[in-house]
Amino acid sequence: MEKSYYISPIGILEIICKNSALISLKLVDKAEFTVSKTDFIKRIEFQLDEYFKGKRHKFDIKIKAEGTDFQKKVWAELLKIPYGTTVSYSKIASCIGNKNAQRAVGSACNKNPVLIIIPCHRVISKCGKISGFACGVDIKKKLLHLENHIM
């Protein structure tokens, strides 16, 4: 398992990889010492650089997110949300075949282990309200603003 840290415009992102797959990308309070970076981690950091500069709209990174079958189904649906757009929790619930699972979708978004790349920040309430983000609503707003979806 490899671990590294990336200083981003929204804070310090901890990158954890295993067998050339990204298993976790999350905000942390401080960075630990990183001995060396693998080519895979350098590729992730390069793509994050491009994303934060507005030059990358889709990531080309192998992801191996750990979660329940339901969570994985939600995360797979989140990967279909285009850059610069938002969808509602109820829309995601409908897309996965359970139109009444909005709260469960919100919970799966909250448990998303791969911030930004699995774009849970693009999910908003049915009425257009920005709420419910594990990293805080301010970070969600910053990411949406970055993607030119100013609300």
N, C-alpha and C positions, 0 to 999 in steps of 0.2 A: 504494500500500500504506500502511495506517495501522497505527501501533503505539502501544500505551498500556499502562499498568501499573495493577494493582488490588491494593490491600493487603487480603489475606484472612486469616481465622483460621489458615490453614495456611501462610501466607507470601505473598511477592510473586508475583502472577500476571502474566505478560506476555501481552497480547492483540494478535494480529496479524490484520488483516482486509484483504481485497482484493475490490474490486467488491461491496461490501455482503454479504460472506460471511466467516465466521470460518474462518481457515485454521490458526490455532495458538493454544492456550491452555496455557501451561506455567509451572511454577515456575521462578523465577530468583533469583539471589543478591541482585541489586540492581536498582533501577529507574533507567532513564535519564530524561532530561528529556522531557516530552511538551508540545508546543506548544499543541495544542488537541484536543478530543475530538469526533469526529463523533457525530451522533445515533445511529448504529448502535452505536458503542462505548459510548455512554451507556446504550443499551438492554441491552447485554450486562452491563454493570456493575450495572444495576438488577436484572436477573434473578439475577445472582450474589449480590447483597445479599439478595434474597428467599430464595435457596437456603440461604445460610449462617444465615439466621434461622429456617429450617425451614418457610418459607411457600411455597416453590416446589418441586414434585416433578417437574416436567417443563419443559424449556426449549423456547422458541419462537424459535430462532435458526437462520438459514440457515448451514449448515456446508459447506465445500468442503475436506475433508481430502485431502491428497496421499499416495498410497501405492500399493502393488501391488494388483492385482485381489483377491488373497486377503485382504490387510489390510482393504481396503474391505468385503469380504464379512463379515469378523469384526466390524468396527466397526458395520456396519449391524445385525448381530445383537445387539451390546452395547446399542444404542439401544432395544431391545425389553425390556431388563431393568427391571422396575418399581422405583421408588424404595423403599428400605428392604428390598430383597430381595437375595439373592446366588444365583449359579449357578456350577457348576463349569466348569473349562476343558474337561473331557470333554463336558459338556452342550452347550457352545457348538460344539465340534467336531462333535457329532452333528447339531445344528441346521443346520449349514452343509453337511451331507452327507459329512463325512469323519471318522468316529468315532475314527480313530487319530491325529488331528492335534492332540492336546492341547498338545504342545510348540510347534507352529507357532502355535496360538491364543495361547499365552503370549507368544510372540515378537511377534505382531501387537499384543497388548495393550501390550507394552513400547514399541512404536513409535507408539502412539496420540498424535497431535499435538494433540488437543483434550481435555485433562484435564477431568474432572468432567462435562462436557456429554455426551461419549461415555464412559459410566461404566465404564471398565475396573476401577475400584476395587471393583466389585460381583462380580468374578470371583474365586473362591477354589478351593482344591484340592478334589478329590472327597471327601476325608475331613473337610473343613470347616476346614482350616488356612489361615490368612491368610499368603500368601507372594507373592513375585514382583511387586513394584510398582516402576516406574521411579523414583518419587519417594521410595521407602523404605516399609517396612512400617508405620512409625509414622504416616505421612501416610495410608496406606490405612486403618488402624484409626481415625484421627480422622474420616475421611469416613464410614466405616461407622457409627461412634458417632453422628455428626451425624444420620444417617438412621435412627437408633434401632435399628440392627441390631448390638447390642453382642455381641461375641464374646469 
